Every structure is written in structure tokens, then in C-alpha cells.
Amino acid sequence: MRRLIAVTAVLGALAGCAPTERPPNVILILADTLRADRLGSYGSRQGLTPSLDELASGAVVFSNTYAASSWTLPSVASLFTSRYPSQHHVVTFPSMLAADEVTLATKLAALNYRAGGFSAHPSVVNAIGRRSFDTWPTYDGEPKTRADRVNRSALTWLDSVWNRSTQQPVFLYLHYMETHPLYAPPEPYLHRWQGPGDGPTLTAAAEQKFLKLRFADLTDQEVARLRFLYDGEVAALDAALRALFTELSGRGFLERCIVIVTADHGEEFREHGGMMHGLTLYNESIRVPLILKAPGYSQRVVAENVSLVDVAPTLFDVLGQPPEPRFEGRSLLPLLRGKSLGDGKILSQLPADDIGELRRAMGLEVTGDYRRHVEAFIAGQAKLLLSPAGTTEVYDLAHDQREAAPNTPVTPQTEVLLSALRKATAAFDDRAGLAAHGPPLDEAATERLRSLGYVGDDAGQGQGSR
């Protein structure tokens, strides 16, 4: 089973441009914790993402994209390797890719690309490594690095290695943290609070409970405030992306460029009783946006299920490169051309599938493992969720997109889905790589993660209620 942006006026030169000697530049933008349902191009009517929506109006939009996990490190590692967490083993904060793992960055380096990685997430570089990147700066001095700082450093580096006459192409990886807890959108995104109660007071109370992972203690008003702040961060990030694309366009970087925008996972706001991410595999946690714009490919919306592990195979297919044998993903190039992927079934009665994994807890829980799910299997409109105890939830996404009515008794459909999942994961295990681990987290790294809501003073009280 082989798997797999900004305003229209700014990126118009991408469509249908004539080939040149230089291969296209590549920019991969990852918005940490960005839910698909916050984008207008994915059905939102809130008006939070005008820049991304204009981009999507001239790009290929994959409306049903699933991440391979519901927290950052395994999901980003899967994006880079086109392999599942059970194969690359980046499943806790000290985990890192083994030296023999092939990443999209290493393959682009082999094609003579200069590569710059700019991540506001402090742990991503330790997980996937600096290999094949010419630069990967770290940002100190603030709990959550804002997008404007990431943009400035990326543009400064780009100006040092590339201009319109440069023949060597560039790969930019930009990883933003606006939509990751704790949410602190700048003005003008704070003044719009229309909910009950004083906004700053609610924020302070909610953040205290959030940082201690006491999610069950949050009031409905506090959850509403957190949701409002999250939406403000979505809008702030969208504005920062508009500024970035304007700068890149002025430099000519986008005149021949492949642009990909996605997210590593979503976020929960009590849709199923929980908050944050990394403990469940419901759609609010693993359904993510995926927008791809490349020279010669016109706008279309693709409804077929796809996965983040499909991104790397698709990129190299668009570049005209042969497939990488270690990649698990499928090339989505036929879908870019308006065609079908053909038979992607792992069992004859099932359509092409997507799989999410939470095989290990993050490694930061103080009092135990509070995962609600360990695996998810999406086949067409059917979705199976498997708990650590082996119990199942089955949903018909065609009629229950909110996953509100599980078919919990074991049925023939459940057995078919379970059998398919077991067959797929057994194959993943057969092709798994070696595990690698970096040094244990020091106190400074742990404190930085605590400021992002990862480590509570008493994790058990908050997570046990999920």
C-alpha cells in the first residue's frame, strides 16, 4: 500500500508557466495545530483565512486529508519520511529519526537543492535532524516564536543564497506555532470577543487550568474563550502568510515554485469531551488542510481520502523523479490531473485507506498513559477507532461527520475494518526501521514544552477525564 500556496494575485505566475533550466523552488508550510475546518476553502464561514482561501482558489485542495498522528513529532516525521510512526519510531519527545531514514529533504539535497528549515516548534529539529539543511536556526527568549520572526529569518537566509539569476533551486520548510497552545493572538484579533464574561479574566483562569492539564475543570465560558483565542491565532497566521508571500513574490521566488500548505494535526475543543491534542484520533485531531500549487496544474477540489504520507511521493512525482522505495505513501499526481488513483485497496471490499497512530504516549505524562485511541483506520466513509484496551468505535462519516454516534458493538463491518487494519499494520511492522533516541530532555527544554501546554503539574487529573 504505497501512499502519499499566497494570494491569487501574488501567485498567479505559477499557473502554466513555461519550463526553465532551473528546477522549481519548493516551499512547504506547516501550520502547527491548524484544524481544516477553520479555513474558508474547507467550509468555514468565519472569514479567518482570506489569504489561504485566495491561494486555494488557484490550487489543488484536498478536502479529506488525514495526519498520521495527532501530535507534532510523529506527524512531522511521517510527512518528511512518508512512513508511519510505528516505522520511523519518532513517538516521544526524545525520539529522533534513525540515520538510515530517507527524508524529502535528503532527496531534495540529492537533486542539488539548497534547504532552509525555519521552525517555531523547538523540538522538531531534534526529531528529524538538520541533515540536508543548510540552515536551521533556533529561537530563544520567548515561549512561542511568532510568525513574523520566522519570516524575517527565512527571508534573510534566502537573500543570502538565492536571487532571480540563481540556477540552484531552494527548498524552504516553514513551521509556524500560532495555532498551538497557548493562544495569544495580537491585536487586532483580540478586540472581537463577544462572549459572556471579561475576556482577559477568562483567559487567565483558563490558562492556569490548561497549563496544569486540568481540562475537566474548565468552564464552558473558559472553553469558549480558548476557542476564540485559537480562531484569533488562525487569523493572525493567515495575515503573516500574506506578508510572507508578498515578500517572496517581490523577490521572484514564486515565479516557478511548488507551494504546499498543510498542518501536522488539529485541536480539540470538547467535541468529544477533551481538549488540546495527542490523546485521540477523532477528526478534529487528525483531519488537516492540504493545499498544493504547482506550475501547470489548475485549481480543483479533491474529495478522495489522502494522507500526509502522500505528500513526499507526490512532490517527487511532480518533479519528475522516480519513486523512493522506502516511502509508504502514494503519489497523488493523478488527482492533480483530475484523474483517479485507481485501485488503492488493501482488501478487495475496501477503498483506499488512511491510518493514524498513537502507539506511544508523548513521554511527558506525569502519572500515566492517557491515550483514548491507539489507531484509526479510514476506509472511504467508514472510520474505525481502536482504544488501548482493544475496544472499537465505528463511524459512518457520510452521515456522521462529527463522529457523534459510534457503532460500538462488533459488527461484520467492524470485523472487516479490523482485519484490514491488522493486515496494514503488520505490513508496516515488517518494513519498520530502527529506533533512535537523543539525550533526555533537560530542564530548559522541559520548561519550554511546559509553556506550550505539554507538561502539567499533575497530568493525571486533567487527562483522566478525557
C-alpha positions as CSV (number, residue, x, y, z in Angstrom):
1,M,0.0,0.0,0.0
2,R,2.1,2.9,-1.3
3,R,0.9,6.3,-0.1
4,L,1.1,9.9,-0.2
5,I,0.3,28.5,-1.7
6,A,-0.1,33.4,-1.4
7,V,-2.8,35.3,-2.7
8,T,-4.1,34.7,-6.2
9,A,-2.6,37.9,-7.5
10,V,0.7,37.1,-5.9
11,L,1.0,33.5,-7.1
12,G,-0.7,33.9,-10.5
13,A,2.6,33.4,-12.2
14,L,2.7,29.8,-11.0
15,A,0.0,28.5,-13.3
16,G,1.0,27.4,-16.7
17,C,4.5,28.9,-16.7
18,A,7.0,27.6,-19.2
19,P,9.7,25.3,-18.1
20,T,13.2,26.7,-17.5
21,E,16.5,25.2,-16.9
22,R,16.3,25.6,-13.1
23,P,14.0,23.1,-11.3
24,P,11.2,24.8,-9.4
25,N,11.7,26.1,-5.9
26,V,9.8,24.2,-3.2
27,I,8.1,25.8,-0.1
28,L,6.5,23.6,2.4
29,I,4.5,25.5,5.0
30,L,3.2,23.7,8.1
31,A,0.8,25.4,10.5
32,D,1.1,23.5,13.8
33,T,-2.3,22.5,15.2
34,L,-4.4,24.1,12.4
35,R,-7.8,22.4,12.0
36,A,-9.1,22.1,8.5
37,D,-12.5,23.4,9.4
38,R,-11.1,26.9,10.2
39,L,-10.3,27.6,6.5
40,G,-13.0,29.1,4.2
41,S,-11.9,26.7,1.5
42,Y,-12.8,23.9,3.9
43,G,-16.3,25.2,4.7
44,S,-15.7,27.8,7.4
45,R,-17.8,31.0,7.2
46,Q,-15.8,32.8,9.9
47,G,-13.6,34.7,7.4
48,L,-10.4,33.8,9.3
49,T,-8.3,32.8,6.3
50,P,-8.7,35.2,3.3
51,S,-5.1,34.7,2.2
52,L,-5.2,31.0,2.2
53,D,-8.6,30.9,0.7
54,E,-7.4,33.1,-2.2
55,L,-4.5,30.7,-2.6
56,A,-6.8,27.7,-2.6
57,S,-8.9,29.3,-5.3
58,G,-6.0,28.7,-7.7
59,A,-4.6,25.4,-6.2
60,V,-5.5,21.8,-5.7
61,V,-7.3,21.4,-2.4
62,F,-7.5,18.0,-0.8
63,S,-10.6,18.2,1.3
64,N,-10.2,14.9,3.2
65,T,-6.5,14.8,4.3
66,Y,-5.5,12.9,7.4
67,A,-2.4,13.2,9.5
68,A,-0.5,10.1,10.6
69,S,-0.8,11.1,14.2
70,S,-2.4,13.7,16.4
71,W,0.7,15.4,17.8
72,T,3.6,17.1,16.2
73,L,6.7,15.0,16.2
74,P,5.4,11.7,14.8
75,S,3.2,13.6,12.3
76,V,6.1,15.8,11.0
77,A,8.4,12.8,10.9
78,S,5.7,11.0,8.8
79,L,5.4,14.0,6.5
80,F,9.1,14.0,5.9
81,T,9.7,10.3,5.5
82,S,6.4,9.1,4.0
83,R,6.3,6.4,6.7
84,Y,4.1,5.8,9.7
85,P,5.1,6.4,13.4
86,S,5.4,2.7,14.0
87,Q,8.0,2.6,11.3
88,H,10.1,5.7,11.9
89,H,9.7,5.5,15.7
90,V,9.5,9.2,16.4
91,V,6.9,8.6,19.1
92,T,8.1,10.5,22.2
93,F,9.9,13.8,22.7
94,P,13.4,12.3,23.0
95,S,12.9,10.2,19.8
96,M,14.7,11.0,16.6
97,L,14.9,9.6,13.1
98,A,17.5,6.9,12.6
99,A,20.4,7.7,10.3
100,D,19.1,5.4,7.5
101,E,15.7,7.0,7.2
102,V,15.2,8.8,3.8
103,T,13.5,12.2,4.1
104,L,12.2,14.6,1.5
105,A,15.0,16.9,2.5
106,T,17.7,14.4,1.8
107,K,16.2,13.5,-1.6
108,L,15.9,17.2,-2.5
109,A,19.6,17.7,-1.4
110,A,20.5,14.9,-3.9
111,L,18.8,17.0,-6.6
112,N,21.1,19.9,-5.7
113,Y,18.5,21.9,-3.7
114,R,19.6,24.4,-1.0
115,A,17.5,23.8,2.0
116,G,16.5,26.1,4.9
117,G,14.4,24.9,7.8
118,F,12.7,27.5,10.0
119,S,10.6,26.1,12.8
120,A,9.0,27.9,15.7
121,H,8.5,24.5,17.3
122,P,11.6,23.9,19.5
123,S,11.6,20.0,19.2
124,V,11.1,19.4,15.5
125,V,14.8,19.8,14.5
126,N,15.8,17.3,17.2
127,A,13.3,14.8,15.8
128,I,14.0,15.0,12.1
129,G,17.6,16.3,12.2
130,R,19.5,19.1,10.5
131,R,20.8,16.7,7.9
132,S,20.5,18.0,4.3
133,F,19.5,21.5,5.6
134,D,21.9,24.3,5.0
135,T,20.5,26.2,8.0
136,W,18.0,25.6,10.8
137,P,18.1,28.4,13.4
138,T,16.8,28.1,16.9
139,Y,14.7,30.7,18.5
140,D,15.3,31.6,22.1
141,G,13.9,34.1,24.5
142,E,10.2,33.6,24.1
143,P,7.7,30.8,24.9
144,K,6.2,30.8,21.4
145,T,8.0,32.3,18.5
146,R,5.7,34.4,16.3
147,A,5.4,34.0,12.5
148,D,7.0,37.4,11.8
149,R,10.2,36.3,13.4
150,V,10.2,33.1,11.5
151,N,9.5,35.0,8.3
152,R,12.4,37.5,8.9
153,S,15.0,34.8,9.4
154,A,13.8,32.8,6.4
155,L,13.9,35.8,4.1
156,T,17.3,36.9,5.4
157,W,18.7,33.5,4.7
158,L,17.0,33.3,1.3
159,D,18.5,36.6,0.3
160,S,22.0,35.2,1.1
161,V,21.6,32.2,-1.2
162,W,19.1,32.9,-3.9
163,N,18.0,35.6,-6.5
164,R,16.3,35.5,-9.9
165,S,19.5,34.6,-11.7
166,T,20.4,31.7,-9.3
167,Q,20.3,28.4,-11.0
168,Q,20.3,26.3,-7.9
169,P,16.8,25.8,-6.6
170,V,15.8,26.2,-2.9
171,F,13.6,24.2,-0.5
172,L,12.1,26.2,2.3
173,Y,10.4,24.5,5.3
174,L,8.4,26.9,7.4
175,H,6.8,25.6,10.6
176,Y,4.5,28.1,12.5
177,M,3.2,27.8,16.0
178,E,0.4,30.5,16.1
179,T,-2.4,27.9,16.4
180,H,-0.6,25.8,19.0
181,P,-1.4,26.4,22.7
182,L,-1.0,28.7,24.5
183,Y,-3.0,31.0,22.2
184,A,-2.0,34.7,22.4
185,P,-3.2,36.5,19.2
186,P,-2.0,40.1,18.8
187,E,-4.3,42.9,18.0
188,P,-6.5,43.4,16.1
189,Y,-7.6,39.9,16.7
190,L,-8.3,40.2,20.5
191,H,-10.8,43.0,20.5
192,R,-13.6,40.9,18.8
193,W,-14.5,39.0,21.9
194,Q,-18.4,38.9,22.1
195,G,-18.8,36.1,24.6
196,P,-20.0,36.4,28.2
197,G,-17.6,37.5,30.9
198,D,-14.4,39.6,30.8
199,G,-12.1,38.2,28.2
200,P,-8.7,38.8,30.0
201,T,-10.0,37.3,33.2
202,L,-11.4,34.3,31.4
203,T,-8.0,33.9,29.6
204,A,-6.0,33.9,32.9
205,A,-8.3,31.4,34.5
206,A,-8.4,29.1,31.5
207,E,-4.6,29.2,31.0
208,Q,-3.9,28.3,34.6
209,K,-6.1,25.2,34.3
210,F,-4.7,24.4,30.8
211,L,-1.1,24.6,31.9
212,K,-1.9,22.1,34.7
213,L,-3.8,20.0,32.2
214,R,-6.9,20.2,34.4
215,F,-9.2,20.2,31.4
216,A,-12.1,18.8,33.3
217,D,-12.1,21.9,35.5
218,L,-12.6,24.3,32.5
219,T,-15.9,26.1,32.5
220,D,-17.9,26.4,29.3
221,Q,-17.1,30.1,29.2
222,E,-13.4,29.4,29.5
223,V,-13.6,26.8,26.7
224,A,-15.4,29.4,24.6
225,R,-12.6,31.9,25.4
226,L,-9.9,29.4,24.4
227,R,-11.7,28.7,21.1
228,F,-12.0,32.4,20.4
229,L,-8.2,32.9,21.1
230,Y,-7.5,29.9,18.8
231,D,-9.5,31.5,16.0
232,G,-7.6,34.8,16.5
233,E,-4.4,32.9,16.1
234,V,-5.7,31.4,12.8
235,A,-6.4,34.9,11.5
236,A,-3.1,36.2,12.7
237,L,-1.2,33.4,10.9
238,D,-3.1,34.0,7.7
239,A,-2.1,37.7,7.8
240,A,1.5,36.7,8.4
241,L,1.4,34.3,5.4
242,R,0.0,37.1,3.2
243,A,3.1,39.2,4.2
244,L,5.4,36.3,3.5
245,F,4.0,35.6,0.1
246,T,4.2,39.3,-0.8
247,E,7.9,39.3,0.1
248,L,8.6,36.1,-1.8
249,S,6.7,37.4,-4.8
250,G,8.8,40.6,-4.9
251,R,11.9,38.6,-4.9
252,G,10.7,36.4,-7.8
253,F,10.9,33.3,-5.7
254,L,7.3,32.2,-6.6
255,E,7.7,32.7,-10.3
256,R,8.4,29.0,-10.7
257,C,7.7,27.2,-7.4
258,I,5.8,24.3,-5.8
259,V,3.9,25.6,-2.8
260,I,2.4,23.2,-0.2
261,V,0.4,24.3,2.9
262,T,-0.7,21.8,5.5
263,A,-0.8,21.1,9.2
264,D,0.6,18.3,11.5
265,H,-2.7,17.8,13.4
266,G,-5.8,19.6,14.7
267,E,-7.0,20.6,18.1
268,E,-9.9,19.6,20.4
269,F,-12.4,21.9,22.0
270,R,-14.5,19.4,23.9
271,E,-16.2,17.9,20.8
272,H,-15.6,14.5,22.5
273,G,-15.0,15.7,26.0
274,G,-11.3,16.5,25.6
275,M,-9.0,19.5,24.9
276,M,-5.7,20.0,23.2
277,H,-4.4,17.1,21.1
278,G,-2.2,14.0,21.2
279,L,-4.6,11.7,23.0
280,T,-7.4,10.9,20.5
281,L,-7.7,10.3,16.8
282,Y,-11.1,12.0,16.1
283,N,-11.3,14.1,13.0
284,E,-10.9,17.4,15.0
285,S,-7.4,16.0,15.8
286,I,-6.3,14.4,12.6
287,R,-8.2,16.0,9.7
288,V,-5.9,18.7,8.3
289,P,-5.7,21.1,5.4
290,L,-3.6,20.2,2.3
291,I,-3.3,22.8,-0.4
292,L,-0.9,22.3,-3.3
293,K,0.0,24.8,-6.1
294,A,2.5,23.8,-8.8
295,P,3.3,25.1,-12.3
296,G,1.0,23.6,-14.9
297,Y,-1.7,22.3,-12.5
298,S,-5.1,24.0,-12.4
299,Q,-7.5,24.5,-9.5
300,R,-9.6,21.6,-8.3
301,V,-11.0,20.2,-5.2
302,V,-10.2,16.5,-4.4
303,A,-12.6,14.7,-2.2
304,E,-10.8,11.4,-2.1
305,N,-9.2,10.4,1.2
306,V,-5.4,11.2,1.3
307,S,-2.7,11.2,3.9
308,L,0.2,13.4,4.9
309,V,2.4,10.4,4.0
310,D,1.3,11.0,0.4
311,V,3.0,14.5,0.2
312,A,6.6,13.4,-0.4
313,P,5.8,10.9,-3.1
314,T,3.6,13.5,-4.8
315,L,6.3,16.1,-4.7
316,F,8.9,13.9,-6.3
317,D,6.4,12.7,-8.9
318,V,5.7,16.4,-9.8
319,L,9.4,16.9,-10.1
320,G,9.7,14.0,-12.5
321,Q,11.7,11.9,-10.1
322,P,11.4,8.1,-9.7
323,P,9.6,6.8,-6.6
324,E,11.5,6.2,-3.3
325,P,11.3,2.5,-2.4
326,R,11.0,3.3,1.4
327,F,8.1,5.6,1.0
328,E,4.7,4.2,2.1
329,G,2.7,6.9,0.5
330,R,1.1,7.1,-2.9
331,S,1.7,9.8,-5.4
332,L,-1.3,12.0,-5.8
333,L,-0.3,13.2,-9.2
334,P,-3.3,11.6,-11.0
335,L,-5.6,13.5,-8.6
336,L,-3.8,16.8,-9.5
337,R,-4.6,15.9,-13.1
338,G,-8.3,15.3,-12.4
339,K,-8.0,11.5,-12.7
340,S,-8.5,8.7,-10.2
341,L,-5.8,7.0,-8.2
342,G,-7.2,3.7,-9.3
343,D,-7.3,0.6,-7.1
344,G,-5.7,1.6,-3.8
345,K,-7.4,-1.1,-1.8
346,I,-5.7,-3.3,0.7
347,L,-8.7,-5.5,0.8
348,S,-10.9,-6.0,-2.2
349,Q,-14.0,-4.7,-0.5
350,L,-12.4,-1.5,0.9
351,P,-11.5,1.7,-0.9
352,A,-8.2,3.5,-0.4
353,D,-7.4,3.9,3.2
354,D,-5.8,6.3,5.7
355,I,-4.3,5.3,9.0
356,G,-3.5,7.3,12.2
357,E,-1.4,6.1,15.0
358,L,-0.8,6.8,18.7
359,R,1.3,3.8,19.5
360,R,3.1,5.5,22.4
361,A,2.3,8.3,24.7
362,M,4.3,11.5,24.3
363,G,6.6,10.7,27.1
364,L,5.7,13.7,29.2
365,E,2.7,12.4,31.2
366,V,3.5,12.6,34.9
367,T,1.2,9.9,36.2
368,G,0.4,7.6,33.3
369,D,-0.7,7.0,29.7
370,Y,-4.0,8.7,29.0
371,R,-4.4,7.9,25.3
372,R,-8.0,7.3,24.3
373,H,-7.1,5.8,21.0
374,V,-4.0,4.0,19.6
375,E,-5.0,3.6,16.0
376,A,-7.5,5.0,13.4
377,F,-8.5,3.4,10.1
378,I,-10.4,5.4,7.5
379,A,-11.7,3.5,4.5
380,G,-14.0,5.5,2.3
381,Q,-16.7,6.9,4.6
382,A,-16.1,4.3,7.3
383,K,-13.8,5.1,10.2
384,L,-12.6,2.7,12.9
385,L,-11.0,3.8,16.2
386,L,-9.2,1.4,18.4
387,S,-8.6,2.0,22.1
388,P,-5.6,0.8,24.1
389,A,-7.8,-1.8,25.6
390,G,-8.9,-3.1,22.2
391,T,-12.4,-1.7,22.2
392,T,-13.7,-0.1,19.0
393,E,-15.7,2.8,17.7
394,V,-17.0,2.8,14.1
395,Y,-18.4,5.8,12.4
396,D,-20.2,6.4,9.1
397,L,-18.6,9.7,8.1
398,A,-21.1,10.2,5.2
399,H,-23.9,10.7,7.7
400,D,-22.0,11.5,10.9
401,Q,-19.1,13.9,10.2
402,R,-18.9,14.9,13.8
403,E,-18.4,11.3,15.0
404,A,-21.3,11.6,17.4
405,A,-22.9,8.2,17.1
406,P,-20.4,5.3,17.2
407,N,-21.4,1.8,16.3
408,T,-19.7,0.2,19.3
409,P,-21.0,-3.4,19.1
410,V,-18.9,-5.7,17.0
411,T,-20.5,-6.0,13.6
412,P,-19.4,-7.6,10.3
413,Q,-18.2,-4.2,9.1
414,T,-16.2,-3.8,12.3
415,E,-14.5,-7.1,11.7
416,V,-13.7,-6.2,8.1
417,L,-12.2,-2.9,9.2
418,L,-10.2,-4.5,12.0
419,S,-8.9,-7.2,9.7
420,A,-7.8,-4.6,7.2
421,L,-6.1,-2.5,9.9
422,R,-4.3,-5.6,11.3
423,K,-3.1,-6.5,7.8
424,A,-1.8,-3.0,7.1
425,T,-0.1,-2.5,10.5
426,A,1.6,-5.9,10.2
427,A,3.0,-4.9,6.9
428,F,4.2,-1.6,8.4
429,D,5.9,-3.5,11.2
430,D,7.7,-5.8,8.6
431,R,9.1,-2.6,6.9
432,A,9.9,-0.7,10.1
433,G,13.2,0.9,10.6
434,L,15.5,1.2,13.6
435,A,14.6,3.3,16.6
436,A,16.9,6.1,17.7
437,H,16.9,8.3,20.7
438,G,18.5,11.6,21.6
439,P,19.5,12.6,25.1
440,P,16.8,13.0,27.8
441,L,15.1,16.4,27.9
442,D,16.9,18.9,30.1
443,E,15.1,21.2,32.4
444,A,15.2,24.1,29.9
445,A,13.6,22.0,27.2
446,T,11.0,20.7,29.6
447,E,10.2,24.2,30.7
448,R,9.8,25.4,27.1
449,L,7.4,22.5,26.5
450,R,5.5,23.3,29.7
451,S,5.0,26.8,28.4
452,L,3.3,25.3,25.3
453,G,0.9,23.3,27.4
454,Y,2.6,19.9,27.1
455,V,3.6,19.3,30.7
456,G,1.3,19.7,33.7
457,D,2.0,19.7,37.4
458,D,-0.4,16.8,37.7
459,A,-1.2,15.4,34.3
460,G,-3.5,12.7,35.7
461,Q,-6.2,14.9,36.9
462,G,-6.8,16.6,33.5
463,Q,-6.2,13.8,31.1
464,G,-8.0,11.1,33.1
465,S,-11.3,12.8,32.4
466,R,-10.9,12.6,28.6
